[in-house]
């Protein structure tokens, strides 16, 4: 018998389109969230979309595929950092 207003948050955790994926993931992990609204940095009331775990998994998969195509077994330092961070956050 509760409404969305009753259970919703009045102070949202958001991400911005120019924010690094790692920063958005840290917000998600730190607040135990599965997705974040993506809002315009200068107009935070303007919803641009949302970032969820499925999109992160897709980006990770595409990165790994690209790295394997470029040079099998070799990861860029940026990809290694992302991989380490993902492993820390997902246990």
N, C-alpha and C positions, 0 to 999 in steps of 0.2 A: 503494500500500500504506500510505498515511498515514491516520490517523484525524482526526476533527475536532479532537480535543484536541491533536494534533501540530501542526496548522497554525493553530489558533485563537489569539486574543489573550487573555491573562490580565487585562489592564487595558483595559476597554472605554471608548470615547468614547461618551458618551450625551447625550441632550437631555431636557428636561423639558417637560411640557405647558404650563407657564406661561412658557416661554422664548420670546423673539421669534424669528420665522422667520429673520431676518437673522443672529442669533447662531448658530442651528443650521446655517445655510448656511456661515457662516464656519468652524465646526468641520469640516464636511464638506470644504470646500475646503482648509483647512489640513492636514488629515490624508489628503487624497485618497481620501475615502470616498464611496460612492454612496448610502448609507443609514445612519441612526442608530437605535438602539433608543430608544424613549421610555419613561422610567422615572419612577416616583413620586419626587418630590423628597425626601420624608422616609423613604422605604423604597426605596432604589436597586435592591434585588433584585427589586422588583415591576415586572415588564414590563407596560406598558400598550399597547404597539404599536410601530410603527416609522415613521420618516419617510424617504421616498425621493424620488428626483428626479422621479418621475412625480407624486407628490402636490404637490411644489413647482411643477411646470409647470402643474398643474391650478389651484392657487391663484393663480398669476400670470395665467393665462388668464381666470379669473373676475374678478379685480381689473380687468384691462384692459377686459373686457366691461362691468362695472359703471361704470367711469369713462366709457366711451363713451356709455353710456345716460344718465348724469347730465348731461354736457355734452360733446359731441363735441370731441375734440382737447385736452381739458384734463385734466391729471393733478394729483392732490393732491401736496403736497410729500412725503408719506410714500411714495406710489407712485413718484414720481420718484427718491427715494433708493433704494428697492428695485430699481428698474430699473437705476440706475447700478451698484449693487453686483452685480447679476446679470451685467451686461455685463463688469465687471472680472473676475469669477470664471470666466466662461465663455469669455473671450477675445474 
